[in-house]
């Protein structure tokens, strides 16, 4: 089964809604499992719960099947997401256009080539889909 991971902000922004819609489409097309991830950052004392995240997504998109909702704590969203991509053995990660630049900066710290898709594909065997704003 295809595993699709999508990070979102809470409360859901318009940008997060578009990114999530793209991820839902991909998971549906591939008959896959969707993981909706929100990262509570340590430095902002975020306290979003899994139930709040699920409720917000279902208010916007209705009840979805084959979806799991995760809320993790982390210092950097991109690093926490990368950990989850590895843990979930994700096949596809859907990120928003705004997140792509943050990923490039993070990956630039790790390697010389900031090509996100190439890095994730070679290191994690994962495709990255960027949702347009």
N, CA, C and O of each residue as an XYZ file, in Angstrom:
532
protein
N       0.848     -1.175      0.000
C       0.000      0.000      0.000
C       0.898      1.243      0.000
O       1.878      1.305      0.743
N       0.569      2.202     -0.812
C       1.313      3.460     -0.895
C       1.107      4.277      0.375
O      -0.020      4.453      0.839
N       2.199      4.768      0.923
C       2.144      5.618      2.120
C       2.431      7.054      1.703
O       3.500      7.359      1.174
N       1.449      7.942      1.953
C       1.562      9.357      1.610
C       1.603     10.148      2.909
O       0.723      9.994      3.756
N       2.617     10.993      3.075
C       2.750     11.826      4.265
C       2.598     13.284      3.852
O       3.194     13.730      2.872
N       1.786     14.025      4.620
C       1.587     15.448      4.348
C       1.655     16.236      5.655
O       0.862     15.998      6.566
N       2.600     17.171      5.749
C       2.652     18.036      6.927
C       1.696     19.214      6.738
O       1.574     19.754      5.638
N       1.023     19.605      7.818
C       0.099     20.738      7.759
C       0.270     21.625      8.986
O       0.762     21.198     10.031
N      -0.148     22.856      8.821
C      -0.185     23.792      9.951
C      -1.542     23.658     10.637
O      -2.520     23.207     10.041
N      -1.572     24.063     11.906
C      -2.840     24.125     12.634
C      -2.895     25.463     13.333
O      -1.929     25.868     13.980
N      -4.020     26.157     13.212
C      -5.189     25.798     12.419
C      -4.828     25.758     10.931
O      -3.871     26.393     10.486
N      -5.616     24.998     10.185
C      -5.336     24.818      8.764
C      -5.381     26.164      8.036
O      -6.383     26.877      8.095
N      -4.311     26.493      7.366
C      -4.274     27.697      6.545
C      -4.808     27.332      5.153
O      -4.964     26.153      4.833
N      -5.082     28.336      4.344
C      -5.507     28.054      2.967
C      -4.442     27.252      2.241
O      -4.749     26.343      1.470
N      -3.196     27.596      2.494
C      -2.081     26.883      1.868
C      -2.058     25.412      2.318
O      -1.871     24.511      1.501
N      -2.248     25.186      3.613
C      -2.287     23.810      4.135
C      -3.456     23.030      3.548
O      -3.336     21.836      3.271
N      -4.583     23.704      3.360
C      -5.758     23.035      2.780
C      -5.477     22.587      1.351
O      -5.863     21.487      0.957
N      -4.805     23.440      0.570
C      -4.475     23.061     -0.809
C      -3.475     21.907     -0.840
O      -3.592     20.998     -1.662
N      -2.503     21.948      0.049
C      -1.509     20.876      0.126
C      -2.184     19.571      0.545
O      -1.905     18.515     -0.021
N      -3.055     19.645      1.517
C      -3.785     18.479      1.988
C      -4.697     17.924      0.902
O      -4.797     16.706      0.749
N      -5.361     18.786      0.149
C      -6.226     18.336     -0.947
C      -5.418     17.548     -1.971
O      -5.878     16.520     -2.468
N      -4.210     18.028     -2.290
C      -3.336     17.326     -3.240
C      -2.947     15.957     -2.684
O      -2.950     14.964     -3.412
N      -2.615     15.908     -1.403
C      -2.231     14.645     -0.765
C      -3.398     13.653     -0.744
O      -3.207     12.458     -0.969
N      -4.592     14.149     -0.477
C      -5.783     13.286     -0.479
C      -5.994     12.712     -1.872
O      -6.281     11.525     -2.019
N      -5.852     13.550     -2.896
C      -5.997     13.075     -4.279
C      -4.992     11.973     -4.600
O      -5.351     10.952     -5.187
N      -3.741     12.178     -4.219
C      -2.703     11.179     -4.496
C      -2.989      9.879     -3.755
O      -2.891      8.799     -4.338
N      -3.341      9.974     -2.475
C      -3.639      8.767     -1.685
C      -4.836      8.020     -2.267
O      -4.846      6.790     -2.301
N      -5.844      8.761     -2.724
C      -7.033      8.139     -3.314
C      -6.696      7.460     -4.632
O      -7.093      6.320     -4.872
N      -5.955      8.175     -5.492
C      -5.564      7.619     -6.793
C      -4.759      6.339     -6.651
O      -4.902      5.418     -7.455
N      -3.922      6.279     -5.639
C      -3.024      5.134     -5.451
C      -3.553      4.125     -4.446
O      -2.857      3.177     -4.082
N      -4.801      4.333     -3.991
C      -5.399      3.461     -2.985
C      -4.449      3.308     -1.793
O      -4.166      2.201     -1.336
N      -3.971      4.450     -1.309
C      -2.948      4.431     -0.279
C      -3.411      4.896      1.080
O      -4.564      5.279      1.278
N      -2.485      4.851      2.001
C      -2.663      5.324      3.376
C      -2.133      6.746      3.444
O      -1.046      7.026      2.938
N      -2.886      7.645      4.062
C      -2.473      9.036      4.209
C      -2.133      9.313      5.667
O      -2.895      8.975      6.572
N      -0.988      9.927      5.878
C      -0.602     10.367      7.212
C      -0.579     11.882      7.211
O       0.202     12.500      6.488
N      -1.448     12.484      8.034
C      -1.508     13.935      8.185
C      -0.701     14.266      9.432
O      -1.010     13.798     10.528
N       0.331     15.075      9.253
C       1.275     15.358     10.329
C       1.296     16.841     10.676
O       1.386     17.698      9.797
N       1.212     17.124     11.955
C       1.418     18.487     12.443
C       2.544     18.421     13.469
O       2.604     17.501     14.285
N       3.439     19.414     13.415
C       4.547     19.461     14.367
C       4.334     20.626     15.325
O       4.297     21.788     14.921
N       4.194     20.286     16.605
C       4.182     21.295     17.667
C       5.642     21.637     17.936
O       6.411     20.779     18.370
N       6.025     22.874     17.684
C       7.413     23.246     17.888
C       7.685     23.531     19.359
O       6.898     24.196     20.032
N       8.823     23.013     19.850
C       9.210     23.220     21.234
C       9.233     24.706     21.582
O       8.740     25.115     22.633
N       9.814     25.511     20.687
C      10.025     26.924     21.000
C       8.744     27.744     21.012
O       8.745     28.858     21.534
N       7.643     27.227     20.450
C       6.385     27.981     20.469
C       5.391     27.412     21.473
O       4.267     27.902     21.585
N       5.800     26.386     22.196
C       4.916     25.737     23.162
C       3.588     25.317     22.541
O       2.544     25.385     23.190
N       3.632     24.889     21.297
C       2.420     24.424     20.624
C       1.805     23.255     21.361
O       2.507     22.403     21.906
N       0.485     23.226     21.370
C      -0.172     22.144     22.108
C      -1.372     21.592     21.339
O      -2.386     21.231     21.937
N      -1.253     21.529     20.026
C      -2.329     20.955     19.222
C      -2.407     19.461     19.514
O      -1.384     18.783     19.606
N      -3.616     18.963     19.657
C      -3.788     17.534     19.901
C      -4.165     16.816     18.607
O      -4.586     17.438     17.632
N      -4.009     15.518     18.621
C      -4.393     14.685     17.491
C      -5.884     14.849     17.190
O      -6.277     14.931     16.026
N      -6.710     14.897     18.228
C      -8.159     15.055     18.060
C      -8.494     16.398     17.401
O      -9.379     16.466     16.548
N      -7.790     17.463     17.794
C      -8.026     18.767     17.174
C      -7.641     18.747     15.695
O      -8.360     19.282     14.852
N      -6.516     18.132     15.393
C      -6.071     18.036     14.009
C      -7.071     17.250     13.170
O      -7.446     17.680     12.079
N      -7.496     16.112     13.674
C      -8.472     15.278     12.958
C      -9.776     16.043     12.739
O     -10.331     16.022     11.640
N     -10.254     16.703     13.756
C     -11.496     17.464     13.663
C     -11.399     18.571     12.608
O     -12.335     18.779     11.836
N     -10.277     19.274     12.576
C     -10.094     20.354     11.601
C     -10.073     19.812     10.177
O     -10.675     20.401      9.278
N      -9.392     18.709      9.970
C      -9.323     18.112      8.631
C     -10.696     17.607      8.207
O     -11.104     17.813      7.064
N     -11.408     16.953      9.108
C     -12.736     16.419      8.763
C     -13.758     17.533      8.548
O     -14.672     17.376      7.737
N     -13.624     18.642      9.249
C     -14.508     19.788      8.998
C     -14.328     20.303      7.570
O     -15.289     20.714      6.920
N     -13.117     20.273      7.108
C     -12.793     20.803      5.787
C     -13.056     19.801      4.659
O     -13.526     20.183      3.587
N     -12.751     18.508      4.901
C     -12.793     17.513      3.833
C     -13.772     16.372      4.065
O     -13.902     15.489      3.216
N     -14.454     16.376      5.190
C     -15.338     15.266      5.515
C     -14.543     14.106      6.090
O     -13.318     14.165      6.198
N     -15.252     13.061      6.454
C     -14.585     11.884      7.032
C     -13.803     11.187      5.939
O     -14.332     10.917      4.860
N     -12.546     10.898      6.218
C     -11.656     10.264      5.252
C     -11.294      8.860      5.719
O     -11.147      8.606      6.914
N     -11.153      7.959      4.762
C     -10.724      6.603      5.124
C      -9.225      6.466      4.890
O      -8.629      7.235      4.137
N      -8.636      5.495      5.534
C      -7.203      5.218      5.422
C      -6.339      6.435      5.749
O      -5.374      6.738      5.047
N      -6.705      7.122      6.823
C      -5.953      8.298      7.255
C      -5.549      8.119      8.704
O      -6.339      7.668      9.533
N      -4.323      8.474      8.994
C      -3.906      8.546     10.396
C      -3.416      9.950     10.652
O      -2.818     10.588      9.786
N      -3.677     10.413     11.844
C      -3.342     11.773     12.227
C      -2.247     11.711     13.282
O      -2.380     11.018     14.291
N      -1.170     12.440     13.041
C      -0.048     12.443     13.969
C       0.297     13.865     14.374
O       0.308     14.779     13.550
N       0.577     14.034     15.655
C       1.096     15.300     16.156
C       2.395     14.957     16.867
O       2.421     14.145     17.792
N       3.455     15.580     16.426
C       4.777     15.352     17.005
C       5.320     16.660     17.556
O       4.918     17.741     17.125
N       6.231     16.556     18.508
C       6.940     17.721     19.030
C       8.327     17.726     18.408
O       8.959     16.681     18.257
N       8.787     18.910     18.052
C      10.113     19.005     17.473
C      10.620     20.426     17.475
O       9.853     21.380     17.610
N      11.921     20.552     17.325
C      12.539     21.875     17.256
C      12.364     22.455     15.855
O      11.998     23.618     15.688
N      12.634     21.621     14.855
C      12.531     22.054     13.465
C      11.523     21.182     12.739
O      11.617     19.955     12.770
N      10.568     21.810     12.091
C       9.507     21.078     11.405
C      10.087     20.112     10.375
O       9.670     18.957     10.299
N      11.045     20.585      9.587
C      11.593     19.774      8.513
C      12.290     18.517      9.042
O      12.150     17.440      8.462
N      13.029     18.651     10.124
C      13.716     17.487     10.696
C      12.720     16.493     11.277
O      12.888     15.282     11.129
N      11.691     16.998     11.934
C      10.662     16.126     12.490
C       9.920     15.411     11.363
O       9.619     14.221     11.464
N       9.629     16.141     10.295
C       8.983     15.533      9.133
C       9.864     14.454      8.521
O       9.384     13.372      8.181
N      11.137     14.743      8.383
C      12.058     13.759      7.827
C      12.071     12.490      8.673
O      12.080     11.384      8.132
N      12.072     12.643      9.999
C      12.011     11.482     10.902
C      10.739     10.673     10.645
O      10.776      9.443     10.616
N       9.616     11.366     10.459
C       8.353     10.671     10.231
C       8.322      9.986      8.872
O       7.770      8.893      8.740
N       8.906     10.613      7.871
C       8.982     10.012      6.536
C       9.732      8.680      6.617
O       9.323      7.688      6.012
N      10.827      8.673      7.366
C      11.606      7.444      7.546
C      10.797      6.421      8.336
O      10.717      5.259      7.940
N      10.200      6.840      9.446
C       9.445      5.920     10.303
C       8.259      5.303      9.571
O       7.949      4.127      9.762
N       7.593      6.099      8.730
C       6.417      5.608      8.010
C       6.785      4.845      6.745
O       5.923      4.251      6.098
N       8.078      4.864      6.394
C       8.529      4.276      5.135
C       7.684      4.841      3.989
O       7.149      4.100      3.165
N       7.581      6.167      3.960
C       6.710      6.866      3.013
C       7.165      6.672      1.574
O       8.357      6.613      1.274
N       6.181      6.577      0.704
C       6.435      6.511     -0.734
C       6.361      7.899     -1.354
O       7.064      8.200     -2.318
N       5.493      8.746     -0.782
C       5.265     10.094     -1.307
C       5.155     11.062     -0.140
O       4.504     10.772      0.863
N       5.801     12.218     -0.281
C       5.635     13.316      0.667
C       5.075     14.478     -0.136
O       5.614     14.834     -1.184
N       3.997     15.065      0.356
C       3.395     16.218     -0.319
C       3.666     17.434      0.547
O       3.246     17.503      1.702
N       4.372     18.388     -0.028
C       4.691     19.608      0.704
C       4.187     20.806     -0.079
O       4.042     20.758     -1.300
N       3.928     21.865      0.638
C       3.507     23.101     -0.006
C       4.687     23.811     -0.626
O       5.836     23.583     -0.247
N       4.401     24.660     -1.569
C       5.437     25.421     -2.263
C       6.298     26.203     -1.271
O       7.514     26.287     -1.441
N       5.675     26.776     -0.235
C       6.424     27.543      0.765
C       7.384     26.649      1.550
O       8.464     27.091      1.943
N       6.995     25.401      1.778
C       7.841     24.485      2.539
C       9.071     24.058      1.753
O      10.091     23.703      2.343
N       8.985     24.088      0.437
C      10.097     23.633     -0.387
C      11.373     24.406     -0.093
O      12.452     23.817     -0.040
N      11.266     25.728      0.100
C      12.473     26.513      0.373
C      13.062     26.168      1.739
O      14.281     26.163      1.905
N      12.208     25.882      2.709
C      12.713     25.478      4.026
C      13.447     24.149      3.934
O      14.487     23.956      4.564
N      12.891     23.226      3.137
C      13.541     21.932      2.925
C      14.914     22.137      2.287
O      15.890     21.505      2.691
N      14.986     23.009      1.302
C      16.270     23.254      0.638
C      17.318     23.737      1.630
O      18.461     23.279      1.607
N      16.925     24.665      2.504
C      17.872     25.169      3.501
C      18.329     24.050      4.425
O      19.517     23.956      4.734
N      17.405     23.196      4.874
C      17.767     22.108      5.767
C      18.701     21.123      5.075
O      19.713     20.708      5.640
N      18.354     20.755      3.853
C      19.157     19.766      3.133
C      20.519     20.354      2.777
O      21.514     19.630      2.751
N      20.575     21.654      2.503
C      21.853     22.308      2.211
C      22.796     22.164      3.404
O      24.011     22.079      3.226
N      22.244     22.136      4.621
C      23.079     21.944      5.805
C      23.626     20.523      5.864
O      24.685     20.283      6.443
N      22.891     19.569      5.254
C      23.300     18.174      5.310
C      24.196     17.762      4.143
O      25.133     16.983      4.310
N      23.894     18.295      2.965
C      24.626     17.913      1.757
C      24.870     19.156      0.902
O      24.279     20.210      1.135
N      25.742     19.016     -0.084
C      26.059     20.142     -0.959
C      24.969     20.447     -1.973
O      24.814     21.598     -2.380
N      24.215     19.447     -2.386
C      23.206     19.623     -3.429
C      21.827     19.749     -2.798
O      21.316     18.775     -2.245
N      21.201     20.948     -2.867
C      19.909     21.142     -2.194
C      18.706     20.674     -3.015
O      17.604     21.193     -2.834
N      18.894     19.707     -3.909
C      17.786     19.177     -4.704
C      16.978     18.223     -3.821
O      17.364     17.071     -3.622
N      15.867     18.710     -3.301
C      15.060     17.962     -2.336
C      14.606     16.628     -2.907
O      14.784     15.579     -2.289
N      14.020     16.684     -4.089
C      13.489     15.452     -4.675
C      14.581     14.418     -4.864
O      14.386     13.244     -4.549
N      15.740     14.846     -5.379
C      16.848     13.906     -5.581
C      17.316     13.328     -4.245
O      17.534     12.122     -4.125
N      17.468     14.199     -3.242
C      17.922     13.747     -1.927
C      16.965     12.715     -1.338
O      17.391     11.643     -0.907
N      15.677     13.035     -1.319
C      14.716     12.103     -0.726
C      14.598     10.818     -1.544
O      14.451      9.730     -0.986
N      14.663     10.949     -2.853
C      14.545      9.764     -3.706
C      15.737      8.831     -3.497
O      15.560      7.616     -3.413
N      16.949      9.383     -3.413
C      18.133      8.531     -3.265
C      18.340      8.065     -1.831
O      18.722      6.919     -1.595
N      18.091      8.943     -0.884
C      18.324      8.577      0.513
C      17.166      7.799      1.135
O      17.387      6.934      1.983
N      15.944      8.095      0.723
C      14.789      7.490      1.359
C      13.897      6.717      0.383
O      12.908      6.108      0.791
N      14.247      6.744     -0.893
C      13.408      6.112     -1.913
C      11.991      6.657     -1.823
O      11.028      5.900     -1.699
N      11.877      7.968     -1.888
C      10.612      8.664     -1.673
C      10.443      9.753     -2.716
O      11.404     10.437     -3.067
N       9.216      9.917     -3.216
C       8.914     11.006     -4.140
C       8.383     12.196     -3.362
O       7.686     12.036     -2.359
N       8.717     13.389     -3.832
C       8.208     14.610     -3.228
C       7.328     15.300     -4.249
O       7.738     15.537     -5.385
N       6.111     15.620     -3.830
C       5.186     16.362     -4.677
C       4.995     17.720     -4.027
O       4.692     17.814     -2.837
N       5.175     18.769     -4.815
C       4.983     20.119     -4.304
C       3.625     20.633     -4.771
O       3.359     20.716     -5.970
N       2.777     20.973     -3.818
C       1.444     21.511     -4.129
C       1.578     22.991     -4.438
O       2.255     23.719     -3.712
N       0.954     23.432     -5.481
C       0.982     24.834     -5.874
C       0.068     25.649     -4.970
O      -0.972     25.160     -4.531
N       0.460     26.907     -4.688
C      -0.391     27.753     -3.842
C      -1.646     28.192     -4.548
O      -2.463     28.907     -3.969
